[in-house]
């Protein structure tokens, strides 16, 4: 007869494969390398413990193409494995990476808006004035006309770029 109370008292053992452990270690190694490549100001936004702070300071002093730097990255990965707040660190890194992507999306939005203004004219300018009251209608119309003229005469796109820069000063989300 099997003792059921003995089975219930034992904790459930979770099996983790060696491949999974290696994958996790590789991810932490890459995370440590990305953190080491950041500038000091960006790195200050990441919640690193004292050991990791010291390791990053030393990583700044080592040459990236030397063997010592590679070994030091292994040490950083070990410190990350032992860190209590690894979720906070990965979240902070994702935020830093995402800011760059958000900037690209915003630039594409402004480019699209510029093209719409040149194509649609006053209708799009009126919509823009409603959204962004600080925009100067006269300046937008002037740049739009100049950009159209440049396109029709196949001249260098000076007003086209000026319109983009002007929109960029007002549109930042």
C-alpha positions as CSV (number, residue, x, y, z in Angstrom):
1,X,0.0,0.0,0.0
2,X,1.3,3.4,-1.0
3,X,1.4,6.2,1.7
4,X,-0.6,9.1,0.1
5,X,0.3,11.6,2.9
6,X,4.0,11.1,2.0
7,X,3.3,11.9,-1.6
8,X,1.3,15.0,-0.8
9,X,4.0,16.4,1.5
10,X,6.7,16.2,-1.1
11,X,7.2,19.3,-3.1
12,X,6.7,19.1,-6.8
13,X,10.1,18.8,-8.5
14,X,10.4,21.0,-11.7
15,X,12.7,19.5,-14.3
16,X,14.7,22.1,-16.2
17,X,16.7,20.8,-19.2
18,X,20.3,21.7,-19.7
19,X,19.4,23.3,-23.1
20,X,17.0,25.6,-21.3
21,X,19.6,26.6,-18.7
22,X,22.1,27.3,-21.5
23,X,19.5,29.4,-23.3
24,X,18.8,31.4,-20.2
25,X,22.5,31.9,-19.6
26,X,23.0,33.1,-23.2
27,X,20.2,35.6,-22.8
28,X,21.7,37.0,-19.7
29,X,25.1,37.2,-21.3
30,X,23.5,39.2,-24.2
31,X,21.7,41.4,-21.7
32,X,24.9,42.1,-19.9
33,X,26.7,42.9,-23.1
34,X,23.9,45.4,-24.1
35,X,24.1,47.1,-20.7
36,X,27.9,47.3,-21.0
37,X,27.5,49.0,-24.4
38,X,25.2,51.7,-23.0
39,X,26.4,55.1,-22.1
40,X,26.8,56.1,-18.5
41,X,23.6,58.3,-18.5
42,X,21.4,55.5,-19.9
43,X,23.0,52.9,-17.6
44,X,22.1,55.1,-14.6
45,X,18.4,54.5,-15.4
46,X,18.8,50.8,-15.0
47,X,18.3,49.4,-11.4
48,X,21.7,47.6,-11.0
49,X,22.9,46.4,-7.7
50,X,26.3,47.3,-6.3
51,X,28.2,44.3,-7.8
52,X,26.8,45.1,-11.3
53,X,27.6,48.8,-10.9
54,X,31.2,48.0,-10.1
55,X,31.3,45.4,-13.0
56,X,30.0,48.0,-15.4
57,X,32.6,50.5,-14.3
58,X,35.3,48.0,-14.9
59,X,33.8,47.1,-18.3
60,X,34.1,50.7,-19.4
61,X,37.8,50.6,-18.7
62,X,38.4,47.3,-20.7
63,X,38.9,47.3,-24.4
64,X,35.9,45.6,-26.1
65,X,38.0,43.5,-28.5
66,X,40.2,41.9,-25.8
67,X,39.9,38.5,-24.2
68,X,39.7,40.2,-20.7
69,X,36.5,42.0,-21.8
70,X,34.9,38.7,-23.0
71,X,35.7,37.1,-19.6
72,X,34.4,40.1,-17.8
73,X,31.1,39.9,-19.7
74,X,30.9,36.3,-18.4
75,X,31.3,37.7,-14.9
76,X,28.6,40.3,-15.6
77,X,26.2,37.5,-16.8
78,X,26.9,35.6,-13.6
79,X,26.1,38.7,-11.5
80,X,22.9,39.1,-13.5
81,X,22.0,35.4,-12.8
82,X,22.4,36.2,-9.0
83,X,20.5,39.5,-9.2
84,X,17.2,39.6,-7.4
85,X,15.6,42.3,-9.7
86,X,16.4,40.8,-13.2
87,X,12.8,41.5,-14.3
88,X,13.3,45.2,-13.5
89,X,16.6,45.3,-15.3
90,X,15.1,43.7,-18.5
91,X,12.1,46.0,-18.3
92,X,14.4,49.1,-18.1
93,X,16.5,47.8,-21.1
94,X,13.3,47.2,-23.1
95,X,12.3,50.8,-22.4
96,X,15.7,52.1,-23.6
97,X,15.5,50.1,-26.8
98,X,11.9,51.0,-27.4
99,X,12.6,54.8,-27.2
100,X,14.7,54.5,-30.4
101,X,11.9,52.7,-32.2
102,X,9.3,55.2,-31.0
103,X,11.5,58.0,-32.4
104,X,11.5,56.3,-35.8
105,X,7.7,55.9,-35.7
106,X,7.3,59.6,-34.9
107,X,9.6,60.7,-37.8
108,X,7.7,58.5,-40.2
109,X,4.4,60.0,-39.0
110,X,5.8,63.5,-39.6
111,X,7.0,62.6,-43.0
112,X,3.6,61.2,-43.9
113,X,1.9,64.3,-42.6
114,X,4.2,66.5,-44.6
115,X,3.4,64.6,-47.8
116,X,-0.3,64.8,-47.0
117,X,0.0,68.6,-46.5
118,X,1.7,69.0,-49.9
119,X,-0.9,66.7,-51.6
120,X,-4.1,67.9,-49.9
121,X,-3.3,71.6,-49.2
122,X,-5.5,73.8,-47.1
123,X,-7.8,71.0,-45.9
124,X,-4.9,69.2,-44.2
125,X,-3.5,72.4,-42.9
126,X,-6.9,73.3,-41.3
127,X,-7.0,69.9,-39.6
128,X,-3.5,70.3,-38.3
129,X,-4.2,73.8,-36.9
130,X,-7.1,72.3,-35.0
131,X,-4.8,69.6,-33.5
132,X,-1.8,71.9,-32.8
133,X,-3.0,75.4,-32.1
134,X,0.6,76.8,-32.0
135,X,1.2,76.1,-35.7
136,X,1.3,79.1,-37.9
137,X,-1.2,78.7,-40.8
138,X,0.6,81.3,-42.9
139,X,4.0,79.6,-42.5
140,X,2.5,76.2,-43.3
141,X,0.8,77.5,-46.4
142,X,3.9,79.3,-47.6
143,X,6.1,76.2,-47.1
144,X,3.5,74.0,-48.8
145,X,3.4,76.3,-51.9
146,X,7.2,76.4,-52.1
147,X,7.4,72.7,-51.8
148,X,4.9,72.2,-54.6
149,X,6.7,74.7,-56.8
150,X,10.1,72.9,-56.2
151,X,8.5,69.6,-57.1
152,X,7.0,70.8,-60.3
153,X,10.2,72.6,-61.4
154,X,12.3,69.6,-60.2
155,X,14.5,71.8,-58.0
156,X,16.3,70.8,-54.8
157,X,13.7,70.1,-52.0
158,X,14.6,72.9,-49.7
159,X,11.1,73.9,-48.7
160,X,10.2,70.2,-48.5
161,X,12.8,69.7,-45.8
162,X,11.9,73.0,-44.1
163,X,8.3,71.9,-43.8
164,X,9.4,68.7,-42.2
165,X,11.6,70.6,-39.6
166,X,8.7,73.0,-38.9
167,X,6.3,70.1,-38.3
168,X,8.9,68.4,-36.1
169,X,9.0,71.4,-33.7
170,X,5.3,71.1,-33.0
171,X,4.7,67.3,-33.2
172,X,6.4,65.3,-30.4
173,X,4.5,62.6,-28.6
